[in-house]
Amino acid sequence: MEYYKQVFDQPDNVVDRWVGQEFEQCLFRKLDLSRVAFTDSNFINCRFEDCTLTRAELKNTKLYDVSFLNCKLAHVDFGLCNAFGFHVDFQECQLDYTVFLNRKLKKARFIECSLKEAHFVKCELTGSVFKDCNLEFARFEDNNLTQVDFSSSYNLELDPDDNKVKKARLSLHNLPGLLTKYDLVISK
């Protein structure tokens, strides 16, 4: 079924499975979509506001220019999404324990998000922004972090030998997180 420019804001319209659905320029507002299966669905130019998508299933789901505002997306595996056209932005979202595996996230925006124990593995993050994000125990492995802006985020730990970090923007308080593997004691 195809949906175009529709607003989904009634909890009684939520079903456990939205498999193979097409959503274009749709708005999802104040819905609990926890554990909902969106398998093989397409979201194009859609927006989620104040929604809970904890443990949502995104196997082969297309997310093209999808934005999330004040949403809970804990334990979501974005690595299962359709890679073609994948582009997402997050603002004031809880993305704890999420997985981004082999994702192209060029110029993605993570604004005031919690990314505790999130995994970014083999991602293309060139030009992305992590503004005021909590990156506590977030894992960055084998990524292209060229020109990524981490300057206002905190609890950042990453190995520069394991990621491409050319021209990445950092602040002085980020530097200890780049030296973690050396087990140094750094004084203020």
N, C-alpha and C positions, 0 to 999 in steps of 0.2 A: 504494500500500500504506500502511496506517496502523500506526503504532507508538505504544503508550501505556505510560508508566512503564517503559520498557526501558533497560537499561544497555548502551552500546556501548563495549567496552574491548578487543576482540580485533582486532588488525591484519588478520587474515585475513578479517574481515567487511567491510572497506573496499573499495568499488568506485569507479571513476572518475566515475560519474554516479549521483546520487540525484535524478533528475528527477521532479517531481510527487509527492513523498512527503509524508506527514503525520507529524509527530513531536509528541507532547504529553507534557509532564512527563518527558522523556527526559534521560539523562545520557550525555555523550560524554567519555571519559577516555583520555588518553595515546594519541591517534590522530594519524597524519599524514594530514591531509585536504588537503594542498597540491594546488592546481589541480583539486580535485573540483568538478564542476558540480552545484549544488543548485537549478538552474533550476525555477521554479514550485513549489518545495517550501514547506511551512509548518512553522515551529518555534514552538510555543506553550509557554511556561513551561519552557523547556529550559535546560540548563547544560552548558557546555563547560569541561573542566578539563585543563590541561597538553596541549592539542592544538595542532597546527600547521595553520593554515588559510591559509597564504601563497598569494596569487593564487587563492583559491577564487572560483568564479563564482556570483553571487547574483542573477542576472537574475530579476526578479519573485518573489523569495523573500520570504516573510513571516517577520519576526522580531518576535514579540510576547512581551515579558517574557523575553528571552533574556540570560543572563549568561555572561561569559567570565572565567575565572580562570587566570592564568599561561599565556595562549595567545599564539601568534605569528600575527598577522593582517596582515602586511606586504602592501602592494599590493592590498588588498581595496577594491572600489568599492561602498560601502554605498548610494550614490546610485541604484544599479540595483535595489535591493530594492523590494518592494511597500510603498508609503507607508502603507497602512492599518494602524493599530495598531502601527506601528514603535516599539519600545522596547527598548533594549539598555543593559547596564551592563558595565563593564570593570574588572578589578582585576589589577594586575601583568602587564599585557599589552603586547606590542610591536605598536604600530599605526602603524609608520613607513610613509609614502607611501600612507596610506589616503585615501579620498575620502568625504566626507559632503556630498552636494549635495541641496538642497531636503528636508532631513530634519527632522522634528519630534523634537527630543531634549530635551524639557522634563524637568527633574530627572534627567537621565542622570548617571551617576557614572563618572568616569574616575579611578581610584585607583592611584597609583604606576605610571603607564603611560608608555611612550615613544611620543611622537606626532611624531617628527621628520618634517618636510616633509608632514605631514597637511594636507588641505584641508577647511576648513569654509566652505562657500559657500551663502548663502541658507538658513541653518538657523535653526530656532527652538530656542534653547538656554536659555530662561528657567529660572532656578533650578538649573542644572546645576552640578556640582562637578568641578573639575580639581584633585585633591589630589596633591601631590608628583609632578607630571608634567613630563617634559622636552618642551617645546614648541619646540625648536630648528627654525627655519625653517618652522614651522607657519603656514599662511595662513588668516586669518579675514577674510572678505569678505561684506558685506551680510547680516550675521547679527543676530538679536536676542539680545544677551548680557546682558539685564536680570537682575540678581541672580545672575549667574554668579560662582562663587567660584574665583578664580585665585590666591588669597593665598599658597599654599604651593608653587605651580608656578614653574618657572624657564625662562629663554630665551623669554619671551613677547614677541612683537612683533605689534601690531595697530594699525590706524588707527581712533581713536575717531570720526572723521568718516565712516568707511565702515561702521560697525557701531553698533547701538544698545547703549550700555553703561551705562544708568542703573542706579545702585546695585550695579554689579559690584564685587566685593571683590578688592582688589589689595594687594600689599605694596609697601613703598618700593623693593625691588629690581626690581619689575615696571615702575616708571615710565619708565626709559629706553626700554623697548620700545614705549611709547606715543608716543614723540617721534622715532622713527626717521626718519620722512619729512622731518623738518626738518634732518637732517644736522648735529645739534648735537654738540659735544664736551662730555661730562659728566664732571666730576671727582668723585672720592670724597672 
